[in-house]
């Protein structure tokens, strides 16, 4: 079972067989649009959420010339170095559950600078919160955003971030609903039956 079509194609070229799609899912009840904001920073607010480490390519986001404010949610070994290099950015530390969900909903654009994540669950959390995405056109964003219109994929990350400001939040939310937890569970169960049940197995209906 593979999380994205892109990963499936790569594994296929390496000789893997009987590949099945099983996407990650997101809790669309927890991560949802909210009226209240926990940030009082100048808008627009460009937010990213990640482990603050070299492999997340956060300096590509923090180096952008953008209006408003840049916010980093998360912690990690590179935090002190990045805070020193980019004193105008807001490092708010690690957040979980309701506070994390409210942080997403408090921003205007989610910027995903990573070039190496094979999926990026934070993309789904942002979309479910009504937050359009700006990202590079690489594995992960290509599969999550695709041609849905819920984000902008551009090798020029600054251009993508500015363009994403015009995307309706409803469009981002609608894309996330196609990655709900129930849809992820349905894919898994269908795959198990398809892989293991013979032609005479009783049909099963999923609610």
Phi and psi restraints in degrees (value plus and minus 20) as a CYANA .aco file:
   2 UNK   PHI    -142.9  -102.9
   2 UNK   PSI     128.8   168.8
   3 UNK   PHI    -100.5   -60.5
   3 UNK   PSI     -44.2    -4.2
   4 UNK   PHI    -158.9  -118.9
   4 UNK   PSI     138.1   178.1
   5 UNK   PHI     -84.4   -44.4
   5 UNK   PSI     -57.9   -17.9
   6 UNK   PHI     -81.1   -41.1
   6 UNK   PSI     -65.0   -25.0
   7 UNK   PHI     -85.2   -45.2
   7 UNK   PSI     -57.6   -17.6
   8 UNK   PHI     -81.5   -41.5
   8 UNK   PSI     -62.1   -22.1
   9 UNK   PHI     -84.1   -44.1
   9 UNK   PSI     -59.6   -19.6
  10 UNK   PHI     -84.5   -44.5
  10 UNK   PSI     -64.2   -24.2
  11 UNK   PHI     -86.1   -46.1
  11 UNK   PSI     -54.7   -14.7
  12 UNK   PHI     -80.8   -40.8
  12 UNK   PSI     -61.9   -21.9
  13 UNK   PHI     -87.0   -47.0
  13 UNK   PSI     -39.3     0.7
  14 UNK   PHI    -115.4   -75.4
  14 UNK   PSI     -13.2    26.8
  15 UNK   PHI      77.9   117.9
  15 UNK   PSI     -16.6    23.4
  16 UNK   PHI     -92.4   -52.4
  16 UNK   PSI     123.1   163.1
  17 UNK   PHI    -144.4  -104.4
  17 UNK   PSI     145.8   185.8
  18 UNK   PHI      34.9    74.9
  18 UNK   PSI      24.3    64.3
  19 UNK   PHI     -96.9   -56.9
  19 UNK   PSI     120.0   160.0
  20 UNK   PHI    -151.8  -111.8
  20 UNK   PSI     126.3   166.3
  21 UNK   PHI    -104.5   -64.5
  21 UNK   PSI     108.1   148.1
  22 UNK   PHI    -158.6  -118.6
  22 UNK   PSI      78.1   118.1
  23 UNK   PHI     -99.7   -59.7
  23 UNK   PSI     133.4   173.4
  24 UNK   PHI     -84.6   -44.6
  24 UNK   PSI     138.1   178.1
  25 UNK   PHI    -145.4  -105.4
  25 UNK   PSI     145.1   185.1
  26 UNK   PHI    -151.4  -111.4
  26 UNK   PSI     125.3   165.3
  27 UNK   PHI     -97.7   -57.7
  27 UNK   PSI      78.1   118.1
  28 UNK   PHI     -98.3   -58.3
  28 UNK   PSI     -25.7    14.3
  29 UNK   PHI    -105.0   -65.0
  29 UNK   PSI     -61.3   -21.3
  30 UNK   PHI     -92.7   -52.7
  30 UNK   PSI     -70.7   -30.7
  31 UNK   PHI    -111.2   -71.2
  31 UNK   PSI      85.8   125.8
  32 UNK   PHI    -172.4  -132.4
  32 UNK   PSI     141.3   181.3
  33 UNK   PHI     -82.6   -42.6
  33 UNK   PSI     122.3   162.3
  34 UNK   PHI    -157.0  -117.0
  34 UNK   PSI     128.8   168.8
  35 UNK   PHI     -98.8   -58.8
  35 UNK   PSI     -56.2   -16.2
  36 UNK   PHI     -98.7   -58.7
  36 UNK   PSI     128.3   168.3
  37 UNK   PHI    -141.5  -101.5
  37 UNK   PSI     122.6   162.6
  38 UNK   PHI    -118.3   -78.3
  38 UNK   PSI     -22.3    17.7
  39 UNK   PHI    -128.6   -88.6
  39 UNK   PSI     120.9   160.9
  40 UNK   PHI    -138.0   -98.0
  40 UNK   PSI      12.1    52.1
  41 UNK   PHI    -105.5   -65.5
  41 UNK   PSI     137.4   177.4
  42 UNK   PHI     -78.9   -38.9
  42 UNK   PSI     120.1   160.1
  43 UNK   PHI    -117.2   -77.2
  43 UNK   PSI     137.0   177.0
  44 UNK   PHI     -95.4   -55.4
  44 UNK   PSI     132.3   172.3
  45 UNK   PHI    -123.2   -83.2
  45 UNK   PSI      99.4   139.4
  46 UNK   PHI    -122.3   -82.3
  46 UNK   PSI      98.7   138.7
  47 UNK   PHI    -137.0   -97.0
  47 UNK   PSI     123.8   163.8
  48 UNK   PHI    -151.3  -111.3
  48 UNK   PSI     133.7   173.7
  49 UNK   PHI    -155.3  -115.3
  49 UNK   PSI      98.3   138.3
  50 UNK   PHI    -188.2  -148.2
  50 UNK   PSI     145.5   185.5
  51 UNK   PHI     -86.3   -46.3
  51 UNK   PSI     109.1   149.1
  52 UNK   PHI    -103.0   -63.0
  52 UNK   PSI      66.1   106.1
  53 UNK   PHI    -162.8  -122.8
  53 UNK   PSI     142.7   182.7
  54 UNK   PHI     -77.0   -37.0
  54 UNK   PSI     -61.0   -21.0
  55 UNK   PHI     -87.4   -47.4
  55 UNK   PSI     -33.1     6.9
  56 UNK   PHI    -104.2   -64.2
  56 UNK   PSI     -25.6    14.4
  57 UNK   PHI      39.4    79.4
  57 UNK   PSI      14.5    54.5
  58 UNK   PHI     -87.0   -47.0
  58 UNK   PSI     -46.8    -6.8
  59 UNK   PHI     -84.0   -44.0
  59 UNK   PSI     -45.8    -5.8
  60 UNK   PHI     -84.9   -44.9
  60 UNK   PSI     -56.4   -16.4
  61 UNK   PHI     -93.7   -53.7
  61 UNK   PSI     -67.7   -27.7
  62 UNK   PHI     -88.9   -48.9
  62 UNK   PSI     -40.9    -0.9
  63 UNK   PHI    -103.0   -63.0
  63 UNK   PSI     -29.6    10.4
  64 UNK   PHI     -87.1   -47.1
  64 UNK   PSI     124.1   164.1
  65 UNK   PHI    -111.8   -71.8
  65 UNK   PSI      74.2   114.2
  66 UNK   PHI    -145.5  -105.5
  66 UNK   PSI     130.0   170.0
  67 UNK   PHI     -92.8   -52.8
  67 UNK   PSI     147.7   187.7
  68 UNK   PHI      52.9    92.9
  68 UNK   PSI    -152.0  -112.0
  69 UNK   PHI    -152.7  -112.7
  69 UNK   PSI     127.7   167.7
  70 UNK   PHI    -131.5   -91.5
  70 UNK   PSI     108.8   148.8
  71 UNK   PHI    -143.2  -103.2
  71 UNK   PSI     113.6   153.6
  72 UNK   PHI    -135.8   -95.8
  72 UNK   PSI      98.7   138.7
  73 UNK   PHI    -120.2   -80.2
  73 UNK   PSI     104.3   144.3
  74 UNK   PHI     116.5   156.5
  74 UNK   PSI     152.8   192.8
  75 UNK   PHI    -162.7  -122.7
  75 UNK   PSI     145.8   185.8
  76 UNK   PHI     142.5   182.5
  76 UNK   PSI    -199.6  -159.6
  77 UNK   PHI     -86.6   -46.6
  77 UNK   PSI     -40.2    -0.2
  78 UNK   PHI    -115.6   -75.6
  78 UNK   PSI     -16.7    23.3
  79 UNK   PHI     -82.3   -42.3
  79 UNK   PSI     -69.4   -29.4
  80 UNK   PHI     -82.1   -42.1
  80 UNK   PSI     -60.8   -20.8
  81 UNK   PHI     -84.0   -44.0
  81 UNK   PSI     -64.1   -24.1
  82 UNK   PHI     -90.4   -50.4
  82 UNK   PSI     -57.3   -17.3
  83 UNK   PHI     -81.6   -41.6
  83 UNK   PSI     -57.4   -17.4
  84 UNK   PHI     -89.5   -49.5
  84 UNK   PSI     -60.9   -20.9
  85 UNK   PHI     -92.3   -52.3
  85 UNK   PSI     -52.8   -12.8
  86 UNK   PHI    -146.4  -106.4
  86 UNK   PSI      53.2    93.2
  87 UNK   PHI     -88.0   -48.0
  87 UNK   PSI     -37.9     2.1
  88 UNK   PHI    -101.5   -61.5
  88 UNK   PSI     -34.6     5.4
  89 UNK   PHI    -100.3   -60.3
  89 UNK   PSI     136.7   176.7
  90 UNK   PHI    -126.4   -86.4
  90 UNK   PSI      90.4   130.4
  91 UNK   PHI    -117.7   -77.7
  91 UNK   PSI      89.0   129.0
  92 UNK   PHI    -122.4   -82.4
  92 UNK   PSI     -17.1    22.9
  93 UNK   PHI      61.8   101.8
  93 UNK   PSI    -194.1  -154.1
  94 UNK   PHI     -96.7   -56.7
  94 UNK   PSI     119.7   159.7
  95 UNK   PHI    -152.4  -112.4
  95 UNK   PSI     133.8   173.8
  96 UNK   PHI    -158.9  -118.9
  96 UNK   PSI     141.6   181.6
  97 UNK   PHI      31.1    71.1
  97 UNK   PSI    -148.8  -108.8
  98 UNK   PHI     -81.6   -41.6
  98 UNK   PSI     -58.6   -18.6
  99 UNK   PHI     -86.5   -46.5
  99 UNK   PSI     -60.6   -20.6
 100 UNK   PHI     -83.9   -43.9
 100 UNK   PSI     -64.6   -24.6
 101 UNK   PHI     -81.5   -41.5
 101 UNK   PSI     -59.3   -19.3
 102 UNK   PHI     -89.1   -49.1
 102 UNK   PSI     -54.0   -14.0
 103 UNK   PHI     -82.4   -42.4
 103 UNK   PSI     -65.7   -25.7
 104 UNK   PHI     -76.4   -36.4
 104 UNK   PSI     -70.3   -30.3
 105 UNK   PHI     -87.2   -47.2
 105 UNK   PSI     -36.3     3.7
 106 UNK   PHI    -104.8   -64.8
 106 UNK   PSI     -30.1     9.9
 107 UNK   PHI    -117.5   -77.5
 107 UNK   PSI     156.9   196.9
 108 UNK   PHI    -129.5   -89.5
 108 UNK   PSI     -52.8   -12.8
 109 UNK   PHI    -164.3  -124.3
 109 UNK   PSI     120.1   160.1
 110 UNK   PHI    -119.7   -79.7
 110 UNK   PSI     102.3   142.3
 111 UNK   PHI    -124.3   -84.3
 111 UNK   PSI     105.7   145.7
 112 UNK   PHI    -138.5   -98.5
 112 UNK   PSI      73.6   113.6
 113 UNK   PHI    -103.6   -63.6
 113 UNK   PSI     -30.2     9.8
 114 UNK   PHI     -78.7   -38.7
 114 UNK   PSI     122.8   162.8
 115 UNK   PHI    -130.5   -90.5
 115 UNK   PSI     -21.9    18.1
 116 UNK   PHI    -143.7  -103.7
 116 UNK   PSI     -33.0     7.0
 117 UNK   PHI     -87.1   -47.1
 117 UNK   PSI     113.1   153.1
 118 UNK   PHI    -101.3   -61.3
 118 UNK   PSI     -32.7     7.3
 119 UNK   PHI    -162.2  -122.2
 119 UNK   PSI     -89.7   -49.7
 120 UNK   PHI      71.4   111.4
 120 UNK   PSI      57.4    97.4
 121 UNK   PHI     -78.9   -38.9
 121 UNK   PSI     -48.8    -8.8
 122 UNK   PHI     -81.1   -41.1
 122 UNK   PSI     -45.8    -5.8
 123 UNK   PHI     -81.8   -41.8
 123 UNK   PSI     -63.7   -23.7
 124 UNK   PHI     -87.5   -47.5
 124 UNK   PSI     -59.8   -19.8
 125 UNK   PHI     -82.8   -42.8
 125 UNK   PSI     -61.2   -21.2
 126 UNK   PHI     -85.7   -45.7
 126 UNK   PSI     -68.2   -28.2
 127 UNK   PHI     -80.2   -40.2
 127 UNK   PSI     -62.9   -22.9
 128 UNK   PHI     -82.3   -42.3
 128 UNK   PSI     -47.2    -7.2
 129 UNK   PHI    -104.3   -64.3
 129 UNK   PSI     -16.4    23.6
 130 UNK   PHI      62.8   102.8
 130 UNK   PSI       3.2    43.2
 131 UNK   PHI    -125.5   -85.5
 131 UNK   PSI      94.0   134.0
 132 UNK   PHI     -86.0   -46.0
 132 UNK   PSI     135.3   175.3
 133 UNK   PHI    -132.7   -92.7
 133 UNK   PSI     121.2   161.2
 134 UNK   PHI    -139.1   -99.1
 134 UNK   PSI     107.5   147.5
 135 UNK   PHI    -175.8  -135.8
 135 UNK   PSI     148.4   188.4
 136 UNK   PHI     -96.5   -56.5
 136 UNK   PSI     133.4   173.4
 137 UNK   PHI    -101.6   -61.6
 137 UNK   PSI      52.6    92.6
 138 UNK   PHI    -150.1  -110.1
 138 UNK   PSI     153.2   193.2
 139 UNK   PHI     -73.0   -33.0
 139 UNK   PSI     116.8   156.8
 140 UNK   PHI      87.1   127.1
 140 UNK   PSI    -101.4   -61.4
 141 UNK   PHI     -78.4   -38.4
 141 UNK   PSI     -57.9   -17.9
 142 UNK   PHI     -79.7   -39.7
 142 UNK   PSI     -56.5   -16.5
 143 UNK   PHI    -103.9   -63.9
 143 UNK   PSI     -58.4   -18.4
 144 UNK   PHI     -96.2   -56.2
 144 UNK   PSI     -64.8   -24.8
 145 UNK   PHI    -106.9   -66.9
 145 UNK   PSI     -70.3   -30.3
 146 UNK   PHI      34.2    74.2
 146 UNK   PSI    -154.7  -114.7
 147 UNK   PHI    -124.2   -84.2
 147 UNK   PSI       6.6    46.6
 148 UNK   PHI     -90.7   -50.7
 148 UNK   PSI     -42.1    -2.1
 149 UNK   PHI      62.6   102.6
 149 UNK   PSI     -16.6    23.4
 150 UNK   PHI    -104.2   -64.2
 150 UNK   PSI     -21.4    18.6
 151 UNK   PHI    -182.9  -142.9
 151 UNK   PSI     156.6   196.6
 152 UNK   PHI    -143.0  -103.0
 152 UNK   PSI     103.9   143.9
 153 UNK   PHI    -128.5   -88.5
 153 UNK   PSI      99.5   139.5
 154 UNK   PHI    -174.6  -134.6
 154 UNK   PSI     117.1   157.1
 155 UNK   PHI     -84.0   -44.0
 155 UNK   PSI     -41.6    -1.6
 156 UNK   PHI    -109.8   -69.8
 156 UNK   PSI      74.8   114.8
 157 UNK   PHI     -84.9   -44.9
 157 UNK   PSI     -54.0   -14.0
 158 UNK   PHI     -84.6   -44.6
 158 UNK   PSI     -62.8   -22.8
 159 UNK   PHI     -83.3   -43.3
 159 UNK   PSI     -59.8   -19.8
 160 UNK   PHI     -83.2   -43.2
 160 UNK   PSI     -61.7   -21.7
 161 UNK   PHI     -83.3   -43.3
 161 UNK   PSI     -62.6   -22.6
 162 UNK   PHI     -88.6   -48.6
 162 UNK   PSI     -60.0   -20.0
 163 UNK   PHI     -87.2   -47.2
 163 UNK   PSI     -52.8   -12.8
 164 UNK   PHI     -86.9   -46.9
 164 UNK   PSI     -39.4     0.6
 165 UNK   PHI     -79.9   -39.9
 165 UNK   PSI     -46.0    -6.0
 166 UNK   PHI    -109.7   -69.7
 166 UNK   PSI     -20.5    19.5
 167 UNK   PHI    -101.1   -61.1
 167 UNK   PSI     107.7   147.7
 168 UNK   PHI     -81.6   -41.6
 168 UNK   PSI     117.6   157.6
 169 UNK   PHI     -81.9   -41.9
 169 UNK   PSI     -50.0   -10.0
 170 UNK   PHI     -82.6   -42.6
 170 UNK   PSI     -53.1   -13.1
 171 UNK   PHI     -89.4   -49.4
 171 UNK   PSI     -59.6   -19.6
 172 UNK   PHI     -82.8   -42.8
 172 UNK   PSI     -65.9   -25.9
 173 UNK   PHI     -81.6   -41.6
 173 UNK   PSI     -62.7   -22.7
 174 UNK   PHI     -81.6   -41.6
 174 UNK   PSI     -57.6   -17.6
 175 UNK   PHI     -84.9   -44.9
 175 UNK   PSI     -61.6   -21.6
 176 UNK   PHI     -83.0   -43.0
 176 UNK   PSI     -53.2   -13.2
 177 UNK   PHI     -83.6   -43.6
 177 UNK   PSI     -41.9    -1.9
 178 UNK   PHI     -97.8   -57.8
 178 UNK   PSI     -27.2    12.8
 179 UNK   PHI    -136.0   -96.0
 179 UNK   PSI      13.0    53.0
 180 UNK   PHI     -87.0   -47.0
 180 UNK   PSI     142.5   182.5
 181 UNK   PHI     -81.6   -41.6
 181 UNK   PSI     -57.2   -17.2
 182 UNK   PHI     -86.6   -46.6
 182 UNK   PSI     -56.7   -16.7
 183 UNK   PHI     -87.7   -47.7
 183 UNK   PSI     -59.0   -19.0
 184 UNK   PHI     -83.3   -43.3
 184 UNK   PSI     -62.5   -22.5
 185 UNK   PHI     -84.5   -44.5
 185 UNK   PSI     -59.8   -19.8
 186 UNK   PHI     -81.8   -41.8
 186 UNK   PSI     -63.3   -23.3
 187 UNK   PHI     -79.6   -39.6
 187 UNK   PSI     -63.9   -23.9
 188 UNK   PHI     -81.8   -41.8
 188 UNK   PSI     -68.9   -28.9
 189 UNK   PHI     -84.6   -44.6
 189 UNK   PSI     -61.7   -21.7
 190 UNK   PHI     -81.0   -41.0
 190 UNK   PSI     -59.7   -19.7
 191 UNK   PHI     -84.8   -44.8
 191 UNK   PSI     -61.9   -21.9
 192 UNK   PHI     -81.3   -41.3
 192 UNK   PSI     -64.6   -24.6
 193 UNK   PHI     -87.6   -47.6
 193 UNK   PSI     -61.6   -21.6
 194 UNK   PHI     -84.1   -44.1
 194 UNK   PSI     -54.9   -14.9
 195 UNK   PHI    -101.1   -61.1
 195 UNK   PSI     -46.9    -6.9
 196 UNK   PHI    -141.3  -101.3
 196 UNK   PSI     -34.3     5.7
 197 UNK   PHI    -120.6   -80.6
 197 UNK   PSI     117.8   157.8
 198 UNK   PHI     -99.0   -59.0
 198 UNK   PSI     158.1   198.1
 199 UNK   PHI     -87.9   -47.9
 199 UNK   PSI     -36.1     3.9
 200 UNK   PHI    -119.8   -79.8
 200 UNK   PSI     -11.6    28.4
 201 UNK   PHI     -89.7   -49.7
 201 UNK   PSI     119.7   159.7
 202 UNK   PHI     -81.3   -41.3
 202 UNK   PSI     115.3   155.3
 203 UNK   PHI     -85.7   -45.7
 203 UNK   PSI     125.7   165.7
 204 UNK   PHI    -138.7   -98.7
 204 UNK   PSI     115.7   155.7
 205 UNK   PHI    -124.6   -84.6
 205 UNK   PSI     111.7   151.7
 206 UNK   PHI    -123.8   -83.8
 206 UNK   PSI     113.6   153.6
